[in-house]
Amino acid sequence: MKKYRLRVGLDVDDILYDCNAYALQCLNEREGIAPPLTIYDIRGWGTSGTRADERISYFSDPEFVAHQPMFAGAKEFVRRLSSVADVFFVTAVPPACMSARALRLVEDFPEIPPEHILIGTRKDMVNLDILLDDGAHNITRTPATYPVLFRRPWNTHLSGLLSVNSYEDFLHLVDMICHAFADERPSLKNGGVVCLVGPTGSNKNAVAKELSLRYGMIKPATATTRPRRTDEEDCNYRFLDEVAFIAEREAGAFLETTVYSGHYFGTSAADIDSIVNAGKCAVIPIDICGALTLKNRYRSRALTVFMQRGRYEVIRDIVARELSPDDKTCRILSLDDEYRNEELCDVAVNADRAPRCVAEDIVVICQETGALS
């Protein structure tokens, strides 16, 4: 464990200050666009050949930078984070906007020393323990020990990266990395959640099915926007169109959401709460972002299990799937990040064996917590 305070870098735009949504609001008002553009019209970082690209012109306006709204909870988030780590603002704005950005940060976050404001586009030159950023290009290039992606609509297509959905999730992650997470060891004897974490091809779904059929764990139905497959049972997924899914997400219906192959997936808060509150165990195949969200919600009643499967078998599984070439490439390139997520899980199991054998190992672990008799 490090004997110094962690150095944590925070991107500013769309982490602390509203950037893209505010720029779209200004654009909608100026041009009278109807229906108005929303952040869900932004499908990637930078230009994409749509009218939403016009928002980018605001990013080089000092007045825009000086008046960006601050996200709710940002002040308290920085205050809490600065109590456990050395916080640096790592932000990229054009030269004409540098003064406006620095003055805002000094005024809004007086607990952070002015010398900790780092302005420039070469975030790959900044040596940090943890970097929180919404730009995937910054996350993949940073030398930070733990690059963390802050989920936004323009980066939800990425998988495998360590990511969070909220300030609370990030603070919890920092606690875990600091080895300062003070909750008791996982105990599921009064109900809880088993989170199966691992790369695509690590047999998460097959093991979850074994745990459900043979050992009485309950796999909640996952909401998704992907098309229903032939002979697919209704109980496996709840199928929604994208508009309905986004509406439910905005209403807070999901504990966590992710995107695979261009389709949204979400875990219902009500479904998991009903299982846990009834003293039973839910089992969920999930990415590390969702696992951290569940761990933050259920604390010691959540057990995160990393599925250790050999790289060759995982890649063979990815290649064999009905995915686009781009999706397969992204999943293979993210494997190093996926495997590193083991460090953040409670336990790991050997997933190179038959799913039934892996399920038996997980049951033994759960029995040690008193979850199963």
N, C-alpha and C positions, 0 to 999 in steps of 0.2 A: 504494500500500500504506500502511496506517495506520502512523503513527510512534509509536503507543502500544499498550500491551497490550490485547488484546481484552477486552471486558466480557461475560462469559458467565454467564447466569442459569440456575440449575437448579431445577426443581420438585423437591419432596421426596417426596411420597406417590407410590408406585409408580415412582419414579425411584431413590431412595436407600433408602427404607424400604418394606417390604411393607405395603400398606394394604388393598386390596380382598380379596386372598386370605386375609390374616390375619383380617379382619372376618368373612369367610365361615367360616373355621375356628372362630372363637368362636361364631358363630351355629349352625353344625352341632353343636358340642358342647353348647351350651345347650339347643337344641331337639330334639336326637337325630334330626336329619334324615337319612333314608336313602332312596335313595342320597344321599351328601353333595353339596351344591352346590359347584361349582368356578367358577373365573374365566371359563370358557367359557359359563357361564349369564348372564354380564353382557354384554349386547348394545349398550350405549350408556352415555354418561355420565348420572348422575342416576337418576331412577326410571323404571321401564319396565313397572310393573304386574305384576311377578312376585314370588315369595317372596324372591328375592335382594335386593329393595329393603330388607328388614329389616336388612341389614348397615349401612346408612347411619346408624343410631342410634349405632353405636360411634364414628363420626367425631367426635362432640362430647363424648366421654368422655376426660378428661385422663389417666386410667390407661391407656386404650388407646393414646393418642398417646405416652405415656412408655415403653411396652413394645413398640412395633412392631418386628418383626425387621428387621435391616439386610440388604439384599441382598448376596450374596457378591460380593466385588470392589469394593464401593462405596467403601471407604476408599482403596484404591489408585487407583481411578478419579479421585476428587477430588484426591488428592495429585498425580497426573500432570497433571491438568488445570490445577491451580493453579500448576504450574511454567511454563506457557506463557500463562496468561491470568489476569485478575482475576475470581475466582469469587464470585458472589452467590447466596445461597439465596433463592428467590422462592416463598413458600409460603402457602397459605390454610388457616387453621384457625379455629374459633370462638374468641371472646375467652377463654373458660374454659380453652382448651388452649394459649394462646400461650406461657405460661411453660414448660410441659412441652416444647413443640416447640423453643423457643430453648435450653433447658438441654441437651437431647439433642444438638442440632447443635454447640453449643460443646464438649461433652464428646467427641463422636465425631470431629469434624473441627477440631482445634485450629489447623490451619494457616490456616483462614479467619477473618478478623477478625470479631468479634461485630457490628460495625457493618455488615457485609455480609449480615446476616440480615434480610430484608425480609418481614414478615408482613402479609398483607392480601389481599383478594379482587380488588382492582383492578390486576391484572397489566398491563392495557393502559396504565397510567400510568408504567410502569417502562421507561426508555430503555436498551436493551442492544444489543450487536452480535449476540449469539446467545442464543436462549432454547430450552432443552430441556424439553419438557412432554409429558405423556401426554393432556392434555385438549385436544381439538380446538378447543373454544370459546376457550381461552387462546391457541392458536397462531394462529387466524384473526383475533384482535383485537389482538395485540401489535404495538407499533411497532418491535420488534426488526428489525434488518436481515436476519437469517437466523433465522426461526422454524423449529424442528426438532421434529417429532413423534416421540416414543418409542413404538414400536409395542407395543400391548397388545390383547387380544381385543376390548375395547370401542371401539377406534378403527380396526380393520382395514378397515372398509367405506369409509374415505376414500381417495381417490386424488389424485395430483398434488402433495400436500404433500411438502416436503423431510422425509424421515424416516429413522430408523435403527432397527436391531434390537438393538443391544448397545452397551456402553460402548466397546468397541474401535472400532466403526463411528463413534461420535461423536467420539472422539479423532482418528481419521483425518480426519474431516470438518473438524474445527477446524484440523488441520495444513494441509489444502488451502486453507482460507479465509485462514489466516495466510501463505500462499505459502511455507510452510516444509517442504513435502513434498519430501524429499531424494532420492527414488528417481530413477533415470534416466528419460528419456523412454520412452514405451511401445515395447517391442520384442517382436514376436511371432515372431521367426525360429525359436525353439525350441518353438513352440506357445503358445497363449494364448486369450484370450476377447475377442470383439468384442461390446460391449454397445450395443444400439440403444435410445436414450432419447428420449422425446418424448411429447406428449400423445396421447390417444386420437384416431385419425384421421390420424396422421402417417405412415401406411403402414409401420410397423415390421415387421409380419408379412410383408407382401408383399416388402419388401426382403430380409428374412431368407431367404425362400423362394428368391429369385433368387441370393443368395450361396451357398445350399446346392446348388441345382441346377446352376448354371453354373460355380462357382468352387471347389467341393470343401469349403466350410466345412460344419461339422456342427451342426445344430440339435438340441440335446438334447430328449428328450421331457419335457414339463411335466406334473407331477401336478396334477390338478384335481378338484374336487367337483362341477363343473357337469355337467349331463346331456350325453350324447353326441348330436351332431347327426346328421341324416340323411346317410348315405354318408360319414361321417367316418372317416378311416383311423386304425388303431390306433397308428401310429407318431407321430401328431401329439401325442397326449396319453395319459397314463396315468390312467384314471378310477378314483377312489376315493370311498367315501362319507365323510361328515364325520368320523365316529368314527375310521376308519382313517387319514385324513389327519392329524388331530390327534395320533394315536398316533405316527405317523412323525415329525411335527415335534418332539414332546416327546423322541423318541429321537435327535434331531440329524441326521435324514436329509436335511434341506434346508438349503442355503446361505442361501436367502431365501424368504420367503413374502409373498403379498399377497392382497387380496380385491377382486374386481370383481363387481358386480351380485349381491352376496351369496354368491358362490362363491369358495372358496380356490384359490390357484394356488401351486405350489412348485417350485423348481429343485433337483434332486438333486445333492448334493456329489459322490457317487461317479461320476455320469454325466459331470460336467464335468471332474473330476480325471482320469478315464480318457482323455478327449480331449486335454487339455493335456499330460499325462505322455507321451502317444504322439507329441508334437511336432506335433500338428494344431491347427487353429483352430476353436473353437466360436463360434457366433453366436447371440445371445440377445436377443429383444425384451424389454425389462425396464423397470420404473419406476426412478426415481432412487435410491430406497431400496435396491433390489436391486443396482443398478449400483455403489453405494458399498460394499456388502458384498463384491461380487466384486473391486472395486478393492483393498479392504483385504486380501483373501485372496491375490490373484495379483500385486498391486503393478504392476511395470512390464510384466507379461505380460498386462495387461488394458487394452484400448483402449475408452474411452467415446465414443460418437458421438452427437451431438445431431441429431435430425431436424427441420430447420427447414421447417415448412410453414405457409402463410398461415392466419390465423385463420378466414377465411370458409370455406375448404375443410375445415378441421378441424371447425368447428361443423356444417357440412352433413353431414359423415360421422357425427358423433355423433347428430344428429337422425335420420338414416336407419337407425341400428342398432336391433336388437330389444332395447331396454333399457327399464326402467321410467321413467316421467316423473321420479321422484325421482333416479334414477341419471343420467339425461341432464342434469338441472339441476345436480347436484353436479359432473359432469365439465366442464360449461361454466363454472361459477363458479370452478373450480380452474385455469383456463387461464393466468391471470397467473402463478400459482406454477409451473405446468408450464414455461412459456416461460423463466422465470427460471433454471431448472435448467441452461440452456445454459452459465451461468457456471462450473458445476462439471464440465463435460465436457472431454475432451482436445481434441476437434475438433467442428466442425459441418458438415453438408452440406445443400445445398438439396434438400428433399424435395418440392418442388412439381412435379417432373418425374416421368416414368414410373419405376416401381420399378427397371427394368433400368438406367436411366441413373444412378440414385442408387447402385445396387450397384456400378456401374463406378467411380464416384468413391471409394467406400469401398475397393475393391480397389486403386486407385492409392495411397491412403493406406497400406494394408497392405503394398504392395510396397516402399514407402519404409522400412518397418521390417524388410524381409527376410522377411516372413511368407509371401508368395506369389511364385512365379517367373513 
